[in-house]
């Protein structure tokens, strides 16, 4: 009887310890994309006057699948890195998933960053606009699944 009581107490202590230990994967923020190594632009494509900076990006496909999944709640912590090396954490407020593997993801940036974003994920592509403070960014599909992050100068951009 004493042995059964000790085993039960040990089991309960282990269950409490495992249940209260935070899982690193759940609390660790993941970056939605990585900046790809800089590549020179082909000489045939002149730089647009409203483009301040641009860089190819590669997506974390596993994280993108989670964001597009309408049953995946709560979302993992997601960050983005722009050109400055700082990570900005997303506060996803709305995800509308469609049957055709497309999702519209909207939200704001968590403090200390300020701003908002709207992204459209379709298949393995992610396009949209992001505003952080006074800076405006856009993700664009180039070709063959390649994506580019572009920083825009709103005062020089043509009307939409």
Secondary structure, 3 states (H helix, E strand, C coil): CHHHHHHHHHHHHHHHHHHHCCCHHHHCCEECEEECCCCCCCCCCCCCCCEEEEEEEEECHHHHHHHHCCCCCCCCCEEEECCCCCEEEEEEEEEEECCCCEEEEEEEECCCCCEEEEEEEECCEEEEEEEECCEEEEEEECCCCCEEEEEECCCCCCCC
